[in-house]
Amino acid sequence: MESNLEEQVIDVLEKIRPYLQRDGGDVEFVRMEENGRVIVRVFGACVGCSAIDSTIKLGVEALLIDEVPGVTEVIVEED
């Protein structure tokens, strides 16, 4: 069962996904750690994209930190 914070993270990611999908990519919630780190997985054009680090830090992470209390960082899980 997902916590309220995890539900909030997923809701924010759902807002972001269409923008990534428009460029052939996607993002998926993996888990939220107790220290506030959100772990995500990227797909499609996002994999290996030179802009993914800035997309995550300036886009996804900034929005999550702003909208979900307790989020401290977003990390992309490597397969």
C-alpha positions in Angstrom: 0.0 0.0 0.0 1.4 3.4 -1.0 1.8 6.2 1.6 0.1 9.5 1.1 3.5 11.0 0.2 4.1 8.3 -2.5 0.6 9.1 -3.9 1.5 12.8 -4.1 4.8 11.9 -5.9 2.9 9.7 -8.4 0.4 12.5 -9.0 3.1 15.0 -9.8 4.9 12.5 -12.0 1.6 12.0 -13.9 1.6 15.7 -14.6 5.1 15.6 -16.0 4.9 12.4 -18.1 3.1 13.9 -21.1 6.0 16.3 -21.6 8.5 13.5 -21.6 6.3 11.3 -23.7 6.0 14.1 -26.3 9.8 13.8 -26.8 9.6 10.0 -26.9 10.6 9.4 -23.2 8.8 8.5 -20.0 9.4 8.3 -16.3 8.1 5.8 -13.7 8.0 6.0 -9.9 10.0 3.2 -8.2 10.0 4.1 -4.5 10.5 6.8 -1.9 13.1 6.4 0.7 12.8 7.5 4.3 15.4 10.2 3.7 13.1 11.9 1.2 14.8 10.6 -1.9 12.5 9.7 -4.8 13.8 6.9 -7.0 12.5 6.9 -10.6 13.2 4.9 -13.8 13.3 6.5 -17.2 12.4 4.9 -20.5 12.5 5.5 -24.2 14.3 8.5 -25.5 15.2 9.5 -21.9 17.6 6.5 -21.6 21.1 7.7 -22.6 19.8 11.2 -23.4 22.4 13.9 -22.6 19.8 16.2 -21.2 18.3 13.7 -18.7 20.3 14.9 -15.8 19.1 18.5 -16.2 15.6 17.3 -17.0 15.5 15.4 -13.7 17.2 18.1 -11.6 15.6 21.2 -13.1 12.2 19.8 -14.0 11.2 16.6 -12.1 13.1 17.2 -8.9 12.3 20.9 -8.6 8.6 20.3 -9.1 8.5 17.4 -6.6 10.4 19.4 -4.0 8.0 22.3 -4.5 4.8 20.2 -4.4 5.5 17.3 -2.1 6.7 18.0 1.5 9.6 15.8 2.5 11.1 15.2 -1.0 14.8 16.0 -0.9 16.2 14.6 -4.1 15.3 12.6 -7.2 17.6 9.8 -8.3 17.3 7.9 -11.6 17.6 4.1 -11.0 20.0 2.4 -13.4 19.1 -1.0 -14.7 
